[in-house]
Amino acid sequence: MQAPTAHQVADGGTWATYLLVLMGGVFAWLDTHASGLMAIAALLTAAVNWWYRRAAHKWDGAERRGPQH
C-alpha cells in the first residue's frame, strides 16, 4: 500500500470541500422550500391514507361475503 502523494491529498480535500458546499446548498434549498415540501408530504400522506382506507373497505367486504364461486 502506497502512501498518497501530496497532490492526491489536496485533490481529496477539494472533493470534500465540493461535497460540503453541495450539502450546504441542498440543506439551504430544503430550508427555503420546507413549507412547500411539507405540503406535498401532507397531500401524499392523505392520498395514501384515503387509498388504504378504500382498499381496506373492499377487502373487508370481500371477507364478509366469503369466497366468490
Backbone as a ProteinNet text record, in pm:
[ID]
protein_1_A
[PRIMARY]
MQAPTAHQVADGGTWATYLLVLMGGVFAWLDTHASGLMAIAALLTAAVNWWYRRAAHKWDGAERRGPQH
[TERTIARY]
85.9	0	89.9	66.7	149.3	82.8	162.6	108.4	63.5	-47.2	-94	1.7	12.8	100.8	30.7	109.5	53.7	-56.7	-38.3	-137.6	-270	-261.7	-382.2	-454	-375.6	-434.4	-508.5	-444.1	-505.9	-633.4	-628	-742.8	-858	-825.1	-926.3	-989	-906.7	-956.9	-1050.9	-1018.6	-1103.2	-1238.8	-1238	-1364.5	-1448	-1380.9	-1452.1	-1515.8	-1442.8	-1495	-1616.2	-1605.4	-1718.1	-1840.3	-1815.5	-1924.6	-1992.2	-1910.4	-1966	-2047	-1996	-2067.5	-2198.3	-2191.9	-2311.9	-2416.4	-2371.8	-2463.9	-2522.8	-2439.2	-2486.8	-2593.9	-2571.3	-2668.8	-2799	-2789	-2909.1	-2988	-2917.8	-2986.7	-3050.4	-2980.1	-3034.4	-3160.4	-3155.2	-3271.9	-3388.6	-3360.1	-3465.2	-3525.3	-3439.9	-3486.2	-3581.4	-3546.3	-3630.8	-3758.7	-3754	-3871.8	-3943.6	-3909.5	-3962.4	-4114.8	-4175.7	-4322.2	-4387.5	-4334.4	-4387.7	-4371.7	-4253.4	-4228.3	-4318.9	-4342.2	-4429.9	-4573.1	-4614.5	-4748.9	-4761.9	-4658	-4658.9	-4663.5	-4582	-4579	-4714.9	-4779.8	-4911.6	-5014.8	-5009.1	-5102.3	-5080.4	-4953.3	-4921.9	-4972.1	-4949.4	-4993.9	-5145.5	-5215.3	-5361.6	-5409.7	-5343.9	-5382.4	-5361.8	-5247.5	-5218.2	-5318	-5346.7	-5441.2	-5579.4	-5623.4	-5754.4	-5759.7	-5651.8	-5648.7	-5649.2	-5572.3	-5562.8	-5698.2	-5766.9	-5899.3	-5996.1	-5992.1	-6079.6	-6050.9	-5922.1	-5881.8	-5919	-5897	-5928.7	-6078.6	-6157.8	-6303.5	-6344.3	-6278.9	-6306.6	-6270.6	-6151.3	-6105.8	-6198.4	-6239.8	-6327.9	-6458.9	-6514	-6638.5	-6623.5	-6512.5	-6488.1	-6479	-6417.5	-6405.4	-6542.9	-6626.4	-6758	-6847.4	-6834.7	-6918.4	-6874.8	-6749.5	-6699.2	-6645.4	-6593.2	-6534	-6639.8	-6597.8	-6689.8	-6680.6	-6787.5	-6787.5	-6855.8
-119	0	124.5	207.4	327.1	446.4	528.7	649.1	746.7	814.1	907.3	1024.9	1072.7	1187.1	1314.1	1420.7	1549.3	1595.3	1567	1607.4	1533.6	1403.1	1322.8	1369.1	1403.2	1451	1581.9	1671.9	1801.1	1778.4	1683	1650.2	1599.3	1512.6	1460.4	1572.1	1666.2	1780.7	1865	1878.1	1955.3	1888.4	1756.3	1683.5	1696.5	1689.7	1703.7	1842.5	1944.2	2081.1	2091.4	2035	2035.9	1969.6	1856.6	1781	1862.9	1928.6	2012	2127.8	2191.1	2303	2252.9	2138	2078.5	2046.6	1984.2	1950.8	2077.4	2180.8	2308.3	2366.8	2356.2	2404.9	2328.6	2197.5	2113.4	2150.1	2163.9	2198.3	2337.3	2432.6	2567.5	2562.3	2482.5	2468.6	2407.2	2301.2	2235.8	2333.1	2414.3	2509.8	2612.6	2661.8	2763.5	2703.5	2575	2510.3	2417.4	2429.1	2334.8	2335	2453.8	2459.5	2392.3	2415.4	2351.1	2200.5	2154.9	2010.9	1947.4	2019.7	1967.2	1955.2	2053	2048.5	1929	1904.8	1790.4	1660.4	1652.3	1532.3	1508.3	1616.6	1603.7	1554.4	1607.9	1564.8	1418.1	1378.1	1238	1146	1187.1	1107.7	1092.3	1203.5	1199.5	1108.5	1115.3	1032	884	851.1	711.2	661.5	744.7	711.1	682.7	770.9	754.6	624.1	599.6	479.9	354.6	359.9	243.9	214.8	319	300.8	240.8	290.8	241.8	94.1	61.5	-76.5	-166.9	-119.7	-198.7	-224.9	-126.5	-141.3	-249.6	-249.1	-350.6	-489.8	-502.1	-631.9	-682	-590.2	-623.9	-679.7	-613.9	-658.1	-795.3	-818.1	-946.8	-1058.6	-1031.2	-1132.7	-1167.9	-1067.2	-1089.9	-1170.7	-1145.3	-1215.9	-1360.6	-1389.2	-1524.6	-1544.8	-1662.8	-1687.3	-1676.2	-1616.6	-1599.8	-1722.7	-1798.5	-1919	-1886.8
0	0	0	-99.4	-115.3	-47.1	17	81.4	-27.1	-6	-109.7	-125.7	-248.2	-272.8	-224.9	-214.8	-169.8	-264.6	-394.2	-494.2	-471.5	-443.6	-419.1	-292.5	-190.7	-64.9	-90.1	-166	-197.8	-279.3	-371.9	-455.8	-369.2	-273.2	-181.8	-100.4	-57.2	18.5	-65.5	-194.1	-284.9	-298	-313.6	-326.4	-200.5	-84.1	43.5	51.9	5.1	5.9	-85.7	-206.2	-300.3	-238	-173.1	-111.5	-2.6	80.7	188.1	131.4	26.7	-36.3	-96.1	-161.6	-222.2	-115.6	-5.3	103.5	164.4	179.6	231.8	141.1	10.2	-87.2	-79.2	-65.2	-55.1	70.6	182.5	308	299.2	234.4	219.2	132.8	23.8	-64.4	11.5	87.3	165.4	266.5	325.6	425.7	364.9	245	181.8	125.5	90	31.1	127.9	256.2	356	360.1	357.8	369.2	249.1	130.9	10.6	16.6	60.4	71.1	175.3	284.6	389.6	336.8	256.6	198.1	104.2	22.7	-68.6	10.7	117	200.4	265	310.4	372.7	271.3	149.6	44	8.7	-3.9	-34.6	76	199.8	313.9	311.9	286.4	281	168.6	52.5	-61.9	-31.5	26.3	61.1	165.6	263.9	369.9	310.9	220.3	156.8	76.9	-2.9	-85.8	2.1	111	201	264.7	307.8	367.8	267.6	143.2	36.9	10.2	-0.7	-28	89.3	211.1	330.7	337	297.9	296.9	197.6	80.1	-23	28.5	87	136.6	247	333.4	444.7	390.6	289.1	227.9	164.3	97.3	31.2	134.1	247.6	353	409.1	425.4	483.4	389.2	259.7	161.3	144	178.3	161.1	20.6	-9	-141.7	-251.9	-363.8	-478.1	-567.8	-574.7	-660.7	-791.3
[MASK]
+++++++++++++++++++++++++++++++++++++++++++++++++++++++++++++++++++++

